[in-house]
């Protein structure tokens, strides 16, 4: 196995990038997995009151900002890149489900395949953001709502039926396995097996997967993981910081298992791509100023999948993923997105700056 660094500042001409980006609006992508509602509560300390009942500080909400999270973050990134999206997941029959569906509809997403089930929660991350009297803003403890019981069999059957119906009608499939508890999210063991079967049955459809806990169990699909996820998938007992050798070995093993390219995100180190028995590092696009890495992996997945659907090589797709992420991480306090125009501009800026 070779370990090489690709000189990405000369690997893709601007014209080639433009050609790939021009193809994005013609794509239709199915996003299947765990859709969360990210509900940001903006608080103003200056307006705080004291609860008469408890004597505790009562935070005052001055703005509520709901937006799609988890699989919804991938959707937001795809829509910002002008890609048509079909959403397949599970919502509760609750207010959070209403807010999440409404947010997806505002983005122009096809939500007809979303399964609504009474008795289930719509997974929600509530994120309080406190503004102090001096104007500084910081995030308080997050409040999580998740389903912690196995997915009901009738809901699982609905997901499987929708997958079989929708996959032949799309160019790509993004799988987002977010829930940590096995079989409690949308991507159950049966759904994962069906995804592999469909990937084999429809080789012209590009499948790409990210999974917080089970990336090592997927087969016949493209894998994306961060360095920790990749190493733990191969070495479950691993603790501490993994070095380059461990990361490369883990990526190679994941590639052997899946039989498809593996993209391991390395933060400021870029992406380690493992494909056809070789590993190479695609350097990150350098940025300055404060950054917020939340959702960066989702933006990489969107860029990689769209590029591959338009005929990019894995190396080119990794570069597009890095370009998209370099834009989204500069959006503080939110899970950012990047437009095609911003990607073009960032690449031209990088070309002008020369190699890092």
Buried (B, 14 or more C-beta within 10 A) or exposed (E): EEEEEBEBBEBBEEEEBBBBBEBBEEBBBBBBBBBBBBBBBBBBBEEEEEEEEEEEEEBBEEEEEBBBBBBBBBBBBBBBBBBBBBBBBBBBEBEBBBBBBEBBEEBEBBBEBBBBBEEBBBBBBBBBBBBEEEEEEEEEEEEEBBBEEBBBEEBBEBBBEBBEEBBEEBBBBBBBBBBEEEBBBBBBEBBBBBBBBBBEEBEEBBBBBBBBBBBBBBBBBBBBBBBBBBBBBBBEEBEEEBEBEBBBBBBBBBBEBBEBBBBBBBBEBBBBBBBEEEBBBBBBBEBEEEBBEBBBBBBBBBBBBBBBBBEBBBBBBBBBBBBBBBBBBBBEBBBBBBBBEBBBBBBEEBBEEEEE
